[in-house]
Amino acid sequence: MSGFSPDDMADLERIFARTVEDSEKGYIVEFHLSKLAAQEMVEEWIEGLMGSRTAIKSWMHNYSYIVESIMEQLQADD
C-alpha cells in the first residue's frame, strides 16, 4: 500500500467537481399530444402491459424519439 499523495486529492477534487456539475445539468424532452393521442397512448400502454407485441413495438418507437432527442442535446453539449 502506497499511502496518501496530495496529487490523489487533486484528482479526487476534479472528479467530484465534474460529478456535481453533471448532476446539476439536465435536458428537456418535450412533445405535444392531442387529448385523443394521449388517450390512445395510455390504451396502448395498457395493451403492452397485457402482452401485446404490437403495442410494445409502438412503445419502442415512441421511446426512440425520446432517446434521439436526448442524443441530439448531448452532442450539442460536446
QUICOR-V516952 format. One record per residue. N is the residue number from 1. RES is the residue in three letters. SS is DSSP state (~ for helix, > for strand, _ for the rest). PHI is phi in radians with two decimals (* if undefined). NEAR is the number of other ideal C-beta (glycine too) atoms within 12 Angstrom. Layout:
n=N res=RES ss=SS phi=PHI near=NEAR
n=N res=RES ss=SS phi=PHI near=NEAR
This chain:
n=1 res=MET ss=_ phi=* near=4
n=2 res=SER ss=_ phi=-1.61 near=6
n=3 res=GLY ss=_ phi=1.69 near=7
n=4 res=PHE ss=_ phi=-1.48 near=9
n=5 res=SER ss=_ phi=-2.17 near=11
n=6 res=PRO ss=~ phi=-0.99 near=10
n=7 res=ASP ss=~ phi=-1.10 near=12
n=8 res=ASP ss=~ phi=-1.06 near=13
n=9 res=MET ss=~ phi=-1.12 near=12
n=10 res=ALA ss=~ phi=-1.10 near=12
n=11 res=ASP ss=~ phi=-1.09 near=13
n=12 res=LEU ss=~ phi=-1.09 near=15
n=13 res=GLU ss=~ phi=-1.09 near=14
n=14 res=ARG ss=~ phi=-1.11 near=14
n=15 res=ILE ss=~ phi=-1.10 near=14
n=16 res=PHE ss=~ phi=-1.12 near=14
n=17 res=ALA ss=~ phi=-1.06 near=14
n=18 res=ARG ss=~ phi=-1.13 near=14
n=19 res=THR ss=~ phi=-1.10 near=13
n=20 res=VAL ss=~ phi=-1.12 near=12
n=21 res=GLU ss=~ phi=-1.05 near=13
n=22 res=ASP ss=~ phi=-1.14 near=14
n=23 res=SER ss=~ phi=-1.31 near=10
n=24 res=GLU ss=~ phi=-1.59 near=9
n=25 res=LYS ss=_ phi=-1.66 near=13
n=26 res=GLY ss=_ phi=-2.60 near=12
n=27 res=TYR ss=_ phi=-2.31 near=17
n=28 res=ILE ss=_ phi=-2.08 near=11
n=29 res=VAL ss=_ phi=-2.04 near=19
n=30 res=GLU ss=_ phi=-2.29 near=11
n=31 res=PHE ss=_ phi=-2.52 near=15
n=32 res=HIS ss=_ phi=-1.95 near=8
n=33 res=LEU ss=_ phi=-2.20 near=14
n=34 res=SER ss=_ phi=-1.25 near=10
n=35 res=LYS ss=~ phi=-1.06 near=10
n=36 res=LEU ss=~ phi=-1.07 near=10
n=37 res=ALA ss=~ phi=-1.10 near=15
n=38 res=ALA ss=~ phi=-1.12 near=15
n=39 res=GLN ss=~ phi=-1.10 near=13
n=40 res=GLU ss=~ phi=-1.13 near=17
n=41 res=MET ss=~ phi=-1.14 near=23
n=42 res=VAL ss=~ phi=-1.15 near=17
n=43 res=GLU ss=~ phi=-1.06 near=17
n=44 res=GLU ss=~ phi=-1.12 near=24
n=45 res=TRP ss=~ phi=-1.06 near=19
n=46 res=ILE ss=~ phi=-1.11 near=16
n=47 res=GLU ss=~ phi=-1.04 near=19
n=48 res=GLY ss=~ phi=-1.12 near=22
n=49 res=LEU ss=~ phi=-1.09 near=13
n=50 res=MET ss=_ phi=-1.48 near=13
n=51 res=GLY ss=_ phi=1.89 near=10
n=52 res=SER ss=_ phi=-1.19 near=16
n=53 res=ARG ss=~ phi=-1.17 near=13
n=54 res=THR ss=~ phi=-1.11 near=14
n=55 res=ALA ss=~ phi=-1.13 near=22
n=56 res=ILE ss=~ phi=-1.12 near=19
n=57 res=LYS ss=~ phi=-1.07 near=15
n=58 res=SER ss=~ phi=-1.16 near=21
n=59 res=TRP ss=~ phi=-0.97 near=22
n=60 res=MET ss=~ phi=-1.15 near=16
n=61 res=HIS ss=~ phi=-1.09 near=17
n=62 res=ASN ss=~ phi=-1.14 near=24
n=63 res=TYR ss=~ phi=-1.12 near=19
n=64 res=SER ss=~ phi=-1.10 near=15
n=65 res=TYR ss=~ phi=-1.06 near=19
n=66 res=ILE ss=~ phi=-1.11 near=19
n=67 res=VAL ss=~ phi=-1.13 near=16
n=68 res=GLU ss=~ phi=-1.08 near=16
n=69 res=SER ss=~ phi=-1.11 near=19
n=70 res=ILE ss=~ phi=-1.16 near=19
n=71 res=MET ss=~ phi=-1.02 near=16
n=72 res=GLU ss=~ phi=-1.06 near=16
n=73 res=GLN ss=~ phi=-1.20 near=18
n=74 res=LEU ss=~ phi=-1.11 near=16
n=75 res=GLN ss=~ phi=-1.14 near=11
n=76 res=ALA ss=~ phi=-1.14 near=10
n=77 res=ASP ss=~ phi=-1.25 near=13
n=78 res=ASP ss=_ phi=-1.37 near=7
